[in-house]
Amino acid sequence: MTRIFSGLKPTGHLTLGNYLGALRRWAEVDQHRAEALFCVVDLHALTVEHDPGRVRRLSRQTATLMLAAGLDPERCVLFVQSHVDEHARLSYLLECTATDGELRRMIQYKEKAARAQTSGQSVRLSLLTYPVLMAADILAYGADEVPVGEDQTQHVELTRDLAVRFNQRYGHTFTVPRATRPEVAARVMDLQDPMSKMGKSHEPGNGIVYLLDEADQVRKKIMRAVTDSGHEVVYDRERAPGVANLLEILAACSGGNPGELATVYQSYGALKKDTADAVVELLRPLRERHAELAADPGHVDEVLSAGAERARAMARPTVDAAYAAIGLLPAR
Ligand code: AQP
């Protein structure tokens, strides 16, 4: 059976981009067709300046939202990365497989390092090695597929390179995974700056729709979205990125096609109104279920504890095999 792995970083409140680009498909499709592991990748949240209490709160909130979105612990393994030591154990071996040059070429590293420097912060070494830990997350479980949004494709490519290199040098140990992407909304853009993606760790503002926003806030943000200088509703990511973003969001919510939807609208106002309605309706059940689950944090913790136990048992044989293959003396 196909095995899949994916995760969410607790670096901020989850956004509409995280939902449309990742979480919704995990819940609606992936957990039903494969042996699936979904993880709150909390170690990745430490690669940038962070508040310890906030990371802890966001980790539980992220797990709660994953359950609220429909991830079912009977169908998939849901857990927190730092609860399973195998991720960090394997990451070191992969650091001994990756090169400095290939990590410095990662686009996310360049963008986040530049952002840290602009705000006067030093760049943590873990920001550079982050894709190696991500490779360990995936390879430890022998995942065949990694469902991610567009921004993570380069990291999955690196994971493939490391797996192939390790296998060639030390003998076959890892499954070589591939990235899979949603057909629409693989990259939801910021509503106020449609040239940059809607990111959960970005400065909060009207450009970002959070999954836990009240319906009124969602409506206000979408109605205020930056559109383009013309009046015609066309689907053109290059020349009309603001309108294209709204069409993609609407298509993702309603199951339509952005190009075809463009022909339906005569004005930006009508497009915004329908998009706002569609997003509010999409998020309503998720917010309601989140409220129920958040009232019982003990239940969420039990799910995470059982998930970590299952994940550990799945990862350990592969990580032990990698330790042996690379030349380390087994502990007795
Ligand atoms: N704007 C987006 N559109 C579509 N998909 C998106 N994803 C993130 N933003 C968008 C997908 O959501 C998953 C979350 O991955 P992550 O938590 O590791 O964070 P990320 O990819 O770095 O995205 P964020 O939310 O922008 O986090 P920050 O701001 O901390 O960097 C991935 O599958 C991602 O593709």
Residues whose N, C-alpha, C, O or C-beta is under 5 A from the ligand:
A	BS01	AQP	G7 L8 K9 T11 G17 N18 G21 A22 P147 V148 G149 E150 D151 Q152 A185 A186 R187 V188 M189 K197 M198 G199 K200 S201 H202
